[in-house]
Structure formats: C-alpha cells, structure tokens
Amino acid sequence: MGGGPDQERAGRGPVDPERMIAEARKAFFVMFGFLVIVWLVQLANAADHYALSRDYGVVPGDLGTLPDVISAPFLHWSWAHIESNSGPLFVFGFLAAYRGVVRFLGLSLLVAVTSGLMVWFFERGGVDTVGASGLVFGYFGYVVVRGIFDRHLIDTLIGIVMAASFAYLLTVAVPGTPGVSWLGHLGGLIGGLLGAWLFRDRGPRSLPTAHSSGDTGAPARRTPRTGADNPRADLHKELDDLGLL
C-alpha cells in the first residue's frame, strides 16, 4: 500500500503530541509498578532474613544460579540498598521508557543479562550478587547515547544533561570500588550502550514527499498534520522544529 505524507517516518508511525504523552504516561506507570514490585519483594525478603537474596542471587561460576540473572535485579540486601537504588532507577527508567515501553522492556532484559553475566563470569569470591543497580547503569548509558544513534535533538540534549549531572556514577563502575559489585555496574552500562545501538531507529530521517498529478518531479512540501485553524497547529509546528515529531 502506498504511503502519504503522514506515513511512518524512520520505520515507525507518525509521532504526535497525543501519542508522545500517552507513551510518557505508560512509562510512568510501568516504572511505578516496577518499583512497587521491587519494594513488595523487599518486604518479603526482609521478613525472611533475606533468604530470597541468598537463594536467587547470582553466584559467579555456579551454573545453577545462571537463570538468576533475571531475578537478581528485584532483590536487595538491606533497606539502605533498595533506597539508594530506587530514585535513580525511577528517573533513568522513565527517561529510557518514555519513547516506547515495548522497546524499553527489551532493553531491560538485555541489561539484566549483560550485568548478570559480567558478574557470573568475572566476579570472585562466591558471593551472592543482587540489586537493581545494574539496571540503573544500563538505563543511564542508554539515555546518554540514545539521541546520538536515533539522530534526535531532544534525546541528545537529555543525554548531555544526564551525562553532565550524573557522571560521578561512573566512579562505581571501575575496578577496586569497595562494597559494591562494580562488575555488575559495568555490565549494565555496557548493556545500555549496546541497547541504544540495537534498538535505534533504523529508517532514514528524511521526510516523505508528496507529488500532485501534474507534478514535474519537484518535491512538494509536506502536508500539515493539522489545519491552520486547529488550536494545536502551533504546538505541532514547534515540536516538529525541535525534532519531536
């Protein structure tokens, strides 16, 4: 079927403010729901003297704990542990999810696997490793570079702000950081950077052109999505100029 001026750009359907707001709303509730689950698990875990963390954490080199790379991000070792992760998890998770929850779920799985495998292969000492900090670093890395791979102005600016504001996080993703699994952090960061490339917009960013029946071949201007008398016409134009549409 032929595509008109509103046909999908960059391999996706047209993004208008209503759709963008709807995705942001879904991202908010997804992250809120995820935090609720993590805190409910923590309540059960603490009540059982952290048996869940001992039973479902990642133990380096132990084949029986390899599937636990998926469960480990939901578990923590203390209230201080979960409190330190919750704020960054929500902020970076929301920023990673607001342009598409389905893509975000794929990213989350990728980051959990890369973070867990980094611990499983390279950690020493046979200690159970749990915590959502690997996801935090994955979402952080994804948000910082996503705009570059997608060639999207707003996401690039968000990435610059996040990188400048939270660059100190990288100090706990280097060898020798005491008291934390820096390998889990590094693995999550690698997963986020990889996810930004794997889940990038692959289509061209150029706008489709329309031709009239008597066209001589010169490209016509894109048909506006909203009429001039539409109260949202100016908003659409501003968002389009900023690269949001």
C-alpha positions as CSV (number, residue, x, y, z in Angstrom):
1,M,0.0,0.0,0.0
2,G,1.3,3.5,-0.9
3,G,2.2,5.9,1.9
4,G,1.1,9.5,2.1
5,P,2.7,12.4,3.9
6,D,1.7,11.0,7.2
7,Q,3.2,7.6,6.5
8,E,5.6,6.4,9.2
9,R,9.0,8.0,9.5
10,A,12.1,6.1,10.4
11,G,10.2,2.8,10.3
12,R,7.6,3.9,12.8
13,G,4.2,5.6,12.7
14,P,4.0,9.4,12.9
15,V,4.6,10.7,16.4
16,D,2.2,13.4,17.5
17,P,1.9,15.1,20.9
18,E,-1.0,12.9,22.0
19,R,0.9,9.7,21.3
20,M,4.0,11.1,23.0
21,I,2.0,12.0,26.1
22,A,0.4,8.5,26.1
23,E,3.8,6.8,25.9
24,A,5.1,9.0,28.7
25,R,2.1,8.1,30.8
26,K,2.7,4.4,30.2
27,A,6.4,4.8,31.0
28,F,5.4,6.4,34.3
29,F,3.1,3.7,35.3
30,V,5.5,0.9,34.2
31,M,8.3,2.3,36.4
32,F,5.9,3.0,39.3
33,G,4.7,-0.6,39.0
34,F,8.2,-1.9,38.8
35,L,9.2,-0.1,42.0
36,V,6.1,-1.3,43.8
37,I,7.1,-4.9,42.9
38,V,10.7,-4.4,44.0
39,W,9.5,-3.0,47.3
40,L,7.0,-5.7,47.9
41,V,9.7,-8.3,47.2
42,Q,11.9,-6.4,49.7
43,L,9.3,-6.7,52.4
44,A,9.0,-10.4,51.9
45,N,12.8,-10.7,51.7
46,A,13.5,-8.8,54.8
47,A,10.8,-10.7,56.7
48,D,12.6,-13.9,55.8
49,H,16.0,-12.6,56.8
50,Y,17.0,-12.1,53.1
51,A,16.6,-15.8,52.2
52,L,15.5,-14.7,48.7
53,S,18.7,-12.9,48.1
54,R,20.7,-15.9,49.2
55,D,18.6,-18.3,47.1
56,Y,18.1,-16.2,43.9
57,G,21.3,-14.1,43.7
58,V,24.0,-14.6,41.0
59,V,26.9,-16.7,42.3
60,P,30.0,-16.5,40.0
61,G,30.6,-19.7,38.1
62,D,27.7,-21.5,39.6
63,L,25.6,-22.9,36.7
64,G,22.6,-23.3,39.0
65,T,22.4,-19.5,39.5
66,L,22.8,-18.6,35.9
67,P,19.0,-18.1,35.4
68,D,19.0,-15.9,38.4
69,V,20.4,-13.0,36.3
70,I,16.7,-12.2,35.7
71,S,15.6,-12.4,39.4
72,A,18.6,-10.7,40.9
73,P,17.6,-7.1,39.9
74,F,14.4,-7.5,42.0
75,L,16.4,-8.3,45.2
76,H,18.4,-6.3,47.7
77,W,20.5,-6.9,50.8
78,S,19.1,-4.2,53.0
79,W,16.7,-1.2,53.2
80,A,19.6,1.2,52.6
81,H,20.5,-0.9,49.5
82,I,17.0,-0.6,48.0
83,E,16.6,3.1,49.0
84,S,19.8,4.1,47.2
85,N,18.7,2.3,44.0
86,S,15.0,3.4,43.9
87,G,15.4,7.1,42.9
88,P,17.9,6.6,40.1
89,L,16.0,3.6,38.9
90,F,12.8,5.5,38.5
91,V,14.4,8.6,36.9
92,F,16.6,6.8,34.4
93,G,14.0,4.1,33.8
94,F,11.3,6.7,32.9
95,L,13.6,8.5,30.6
96,A,14.5,5.2,28.9
97,A,10.9,4.2,28.6
98,Y,9.0,7.4,27.6
99,R,9.7,6.8,23.8
100,G,8.3,3.3,23.8
101,V,7.5,0.8,26.5
102,V,8.0,-2.3,24.3
103,R,11.5,-1.2,23.3
104,F,12.2,-0.5,27.0
105,L,11.2,-4.0,28.1
106,G,13.6,-5.4,25.5
107,L,16.3,-3.1,26.8
108,S,15.6,-4.1,30.4
109,L,16.1,-7.8,29.6
110,L,19.3,-7.1,27.7
111,V,20.7,-5.0,30.6
112,A,19.8,-7.6,33.2
113,V,21.5,-10.3,31.2
114,T,24.7,-8.3,30.4
115,S,25.0,-7.2,34.1
116,G,24.4,-10.6,35.5
117,L,26.7,-12.4,33.0
118,M,29.5,-9.9,33.8
119,V,29.2,-10.9,37.5
120,W,28.8,-14.6,36.7
121,F,31.9,-14.8,34.5
122,F,34.3,-12.4,36.2
123,E,33.4,-11.8,39.9
124,R,35.4,-13.7,42.5
125,G,34.6,-15.0,46.0
126,G,31.4,-16.9,45.5
127,V,29.2,-14.2,46.9
128,D,25.5,-13.8,46.0
129,T,25.1,-10.6,44.0
130,V,21.7,-8.9,43.8
131,G,20.3,-5.4,43.3
132,A,18.8,-3.1,40.7
133,S,22.0,-1.0,40.3
134,G,22.9,-2.9,37.1
135,L,19.6,-1.7,35.6
136,V,20.3,1.8,36.8
137,F,23.6,1.9,35.0
138,G,22.1,0.3,31.9
139,Y,19.3,2.9,31.7
140,F,21.8,5.6,32.3
141,G,24.1,4.5,29.4
142,Y,21.1,4.1,27.1
143,V,19.7,7.6,27.9
144,V,23.1,9.3,27.4
145,V,23.7,7.9,23.9
146,R,20.2,7.1,22.5
147,G,19.8,10.5,20.9
148,I,23.0,10.1,19.0
149,F,22.0,6.8,17.5
150,D,18.5,8.0,16.8
151,R,19.6,11.4,15.5
152,H,17.1,13.0,17.7
153,L,17.7,16.5,19.1
154,I,15.7,16.4,22.3
155,D,17.0,13.0,23.3
156,T,20.6,14.1,22.5
157,L,20.1,17.2,24.8
158,I,18.7,15.0,27.5
159,G,21.7,12.7,27.2
160,I,24.1,15.6,27.6
161,V,22.3,16.8,30.7
162,M,22.2,13.4,32.3
163,A,25.9,12.7,31.5
164,A,26.9,16.1,33.0
165,S,24.7,15.7,36.0
166,F,25.4,12.0,36.9
167,A,29.0,11.4,35.5
168,Y,30.0,10.6,39.1
169,L,28.1,7.3,38.8
170,L,30.9,6.0,36.6
171,T,33.2,6.1,39.7
172,V,31.5,2.9,41.0
173,A,31.8,1.1,37.6
174,V,35.6,0.8,37.7
175,P,37.9,-1.8,39.3
176,G,38.6,-1.6,43.0
177,T,35.4,0.1,44.1
178,P,34.8,-1.2,47.7
179,G,31.5,-2.6,48.9
180,V,29.7,-2.8,45.6
181,S,29.7,-5.0,42.5
182,W,31.4,-2.8,40.1
183,L,31.4,-5.6,37.6
184,G,27.5,-5.6,37.7
185,H,27.5,-1.9,37.2
186,L,29.9,-2.1,34.3
187,G,28.0,-4.9,32.7
188,G,24.8,-2.9,33.0
189,L,26.4,0.1,31.4
190,I,27.7,-2.0,28.5
191,G,24.2,-3.4,28.1
192,G,22.6,0.1,28.0
193,L,25.1,1.3,25.4
194,L,24.6,-1.8,23.3
195,G,20.8,-1.4,23.6
196,A,20.9,2.1,22.3
197,W,22.5,0.8,19.1
198,L,20.4,-2.4,18.8
199,F,17.1,-0.6,19.4
200,R,17.9,2.5,17.4
201,D,15.7,4.0,14.7
202,R,17.0,2.3,11.6
203,G,15.0,4.2,8.9
204,P,16.0,7.4,7.2
205,R,15.2,10.7,8.9
206,S,14.3,12.4,5.7
207,L,10.6,13.4,5.3
208,P,8.5,11.7,2.7
209,T,7.5,13.9,-0.3
210,A,4.1,14.2,-2.0
211,H,3.5,14.8,-5.7
212,S,0.5,16.1,-7.4
213,S,-0.9,14.5,-10.6
214,G,0.6,17.3,-12.7
215,D,3.9,17.3,-10.9
216,T,7.0,17.9,-12.9
217,G,9.2,16.0,-10.4
218,A,9.9,18.7,-7.8
219,P,9.2,17.6,-4.3
220,A,6.2,19.2,-2.7
221,R,6.0,20.5,0.8
222,R,4.8,18.0,3.5
223,T,1.0,18.3,4.1
224,P,0.4,19.7,7.5
225,R,-0.9,17.3,10.1
226,T,-3.2,19.9,11.5
227,G,-5.2,22.7,9.9
228,A,-4.3,26.3,10.4
229,D,-7.4,26.8,12.5
230,N,-6.6,23.9,14.7
231,P,-5.6,25.2,18.2
232,R,-2.8,22.6,18.3
233,A,-1.3,23.6,15.0
234,D,1.4,25.9,16.5
235,L,2.3,23.2,19.1
236,H,2.7,20.6,16.3
237,K,4.9,23.0,14.4
238,E,7.1,23.8,17.4
239,L,7.5,20.1,18.3
240,D,8.3,19.3,14.6
241,D,11.0,22.0,14.6
242,L,12.6,20.5,17.7
243,G,12.7,17.1,16.2
244,L,9.9,15.7,18.4
245,L,7.6,14.8,15.5
